[in-house]
Amino acid sequence: MAARKGAAKSNTSREELLSYYREMLLIRRFEEKAGQLYGMGLIGGFCHLYIGQEAVVVGLEAAAEEGDKRITSYRDHGHMLACGMDPKGVMAELTGREGGLSKGKGGSMHMFSKEKHFYGGHGIVGAQVPLGAGLAFADKYKGNGRVTFAYFGDGAANQGQVYETFNMAALWKLPVIFVIENNQYAMGTAQKRSTSTPELHTRGLAFGIAGETVDGMDVLAVKAAGEKAVAACRAGNGPYILEVMTYRYRGHSMSDPAKYRTREEVQKMRDERDAIEHVRELLIQGKHATEDDLKAIDKDIKAIVNEAAEFSKESPEPALSELWTDIYA
Amino acid sequence: MATEILMPALSPTMEEGKLAKWLVKEGDKVTSGQIIAEIETDKATMEFEAVDEGTVGRILVAEGAEGVKVNTPIAVLVEEGESVSAAPAPVATPVAAAAPAPTPAAAPVAAAPVAAPAAPVADGSPDWPAGTPMKTMTVREALREAMAEEMTRDEDVYLMGEEVGEYQGAYKISQGLLDQFGDKRVIDTPITEHGFAGIAVGSAMAGLRPIVEFMTFNFAMQAIDQIINSAAKTLYMSGGQMGCPIVFRGPNGAAARVAAQHSQDYAAWYAQIPGLKVVMPYSAADAKGLLKTAIRDANPVIFLENEILYGRSFEVPDLPDFTIPFGKARVWREGTDVTLVSFGIGMSHTLDAADKLAAEGISAEVIDLRTLRPIDYDTVIASVMKTNRCVTVEEGWPVASIGNHLSATIMERAFDWLDAPVINCTGKDVPMPYAANLEKLALVTSDEVVAAAKKVTYR
């Protein structure tokens, strides 16, 4: 992997680096396994993998405090794992089983955890943006000092409801961080073909919302930017926009033939900009860990993912009576 | 240990495909994520990545093989140090999937639990105790009082919408609430229904109890994705974890001379959605008692009001905490010859028609459904079993109307009791015209109800 600026002179502690490495690797291995289970027909429907974008959620989770909320789109597995939701429950939801976080009734795109303050998992592009501002509205109403991370993609950034929300969030000074995960493709449409002005972090300027862009393949940079955004939000300054430049290695969903970009483009990102390799390099070069240490972590992660996969296969399909439950509270 | 690589399913519907190209050969090392093959489905050529690391021990299905079934082993990976020859021998032709995906439960499940009791029992209990002191009140005042009482009762209840605060409500429903509760709880929004409905739904998911006022329900179409996809479905999609206690309320249906975009009845639209509750009151007592119930409900409630009814006065029980349960129709008038079923503004025409019918010696029983989800089927069926004839009345369009649904239910549950086909009186199947004479023609009238009642009673 090509050296990147500042790679060797990080002040980040060994423990922190190791935890980022673990968490990002968990997401990657989990997603690879999900892809495999999809291939075997155990996961159905739509399945949007987060491979390549791991540093975004792992960096931002490192900037969050207990009680802060998060909400995202349908590319949500990484967010759930990063906020501590059980990989077994996530995988079993993907396979549509009773042990899934939504009892098998939500699927890949629709999972939630009150305990981890994760509010979904939303399948309609952009819908989670006003919902996220609503979570922040509730926090402000209750005066509890919490902030919300409302994640959406560069595709959703062109949705009308996003701008309605920017207006109200700024007007009412809602403690919400709008995280634009810019992976450069809205499904198969490259950003330059869908978006009149590419600098998405400036999209809030008309509403008086500050924004910045950050390298989403560098978990330390994401964390630093996240901390700044959280501090601004918690201080009562209203919303903040973080445009996180990232890249998805896999297709939009499992049935994406990826004809809109070259194999070389994807390979170049993997080879030169991979977020996990970056942390791996910091760990090795900084003599924080040996190859053997990292191999041991890889093994642990593999075991966690395999356990989740086994659970997701063994957990039974939901009882037929479940068809009729949870329609009304 | 050797790991089999299986032919992957690369779309929700793929059952077999062509192994177009191998990008690795036997003996090659692969890493997870590496593209190892190209596979052609009926839709596209897809790249196939390795999940596990290892060395390609054997390639079991040769390049160019067509009709390779999903889950057929196509190659074997061996681990470091493992001998390649340990891998199983190649198979000549693609074999059928060894482990087919679990098939979805095929057992048919009975349709919605509308068990058909032979003789349904209508809940005829009174909405308030006999002897309760009454006061005269408009629907407008009743709605305002319901909100004020519930906001006093629960700090988490707030009102949001266009002109609900300083303007005192576009139709004056929220008059005085800003002064009483302050701008933290009575919130004027910009004219952006999609956005503020979404914000309100999000706040409900986080535990607040919003009342969203749409200036009219016509504008709620801008927000209908948040109402249906976010508010109504989340509880189910979360396996019961994440509820959404919220009320969407405002005037619905035709007002007067505001033409097509501002004159539409959404009763049937929302009544179709599992996860929503739908209320459409006629009287002031029902407006008050049902709105209080709606605000306390743990689910999203669509509360359809009517501009023309806002100023009408009714007797309302003078009780400190008066609520009406959902799913309980009200029999306004008992009768023996024909059952007239309506709700909301339709009740106005229906009661008028019942008076006219009585003058001609036809005794009509008049039922106000009050809530459209849940619907009190038992009261309707019990009445039809008594009168053997039924006319439904609503302002909405005829296709897929509430009346259509009632007709089907009556046919299923009381077919043998019917002495005539059920007639649905509805608005006409046209966009609402502006011209006064045409608008009048487009709306359902009491004369049409009278004619229908005569037809089913063969008079």
Interface residues (C-beta under 8 A of the other chain):
Chain A: R28 R29 E32 K33 G35 Q36 Y38 G39 M40 G41 L42 G44 G45 F46 I51 K69 I71 G100 L101 S102 K103 G104 K105 G106 H110 M111 F112 S113 K114 Y119 G120 G121 H122 G123 I124 A127 V129 P130 L131 G132 A133 G134 L135 A136 F137 A138 D139 Y141 K142 G160 Q161 E164 T165 N167 M168 L171 Y249 R250 G251 M254 S255 D256 P257 A258 K259 R263 R270 E317 L320 L323 W324 T325 D326 I327 Y328 A329
Chain B: L6 M7 P8 A9 L10 S11 P12 M14 S32 G33 I35 T41 K43 A44 T45 M46 E47 F48 E49 V51 V70 N71 A99 P100 A101 P102 P104 A105 A107 V109 P113 Y158 K184 T189 P190 T192 H194 G195 F196 A197 G198 I199 A200 V201 G202 S203 A204 M205 A206 G207 L208 D225 Q226 N229 S230 T234 L235 Y236 M237 S238 G239 G240 Q241 M242 G243 P245 P274 G275 K277 A298 N299
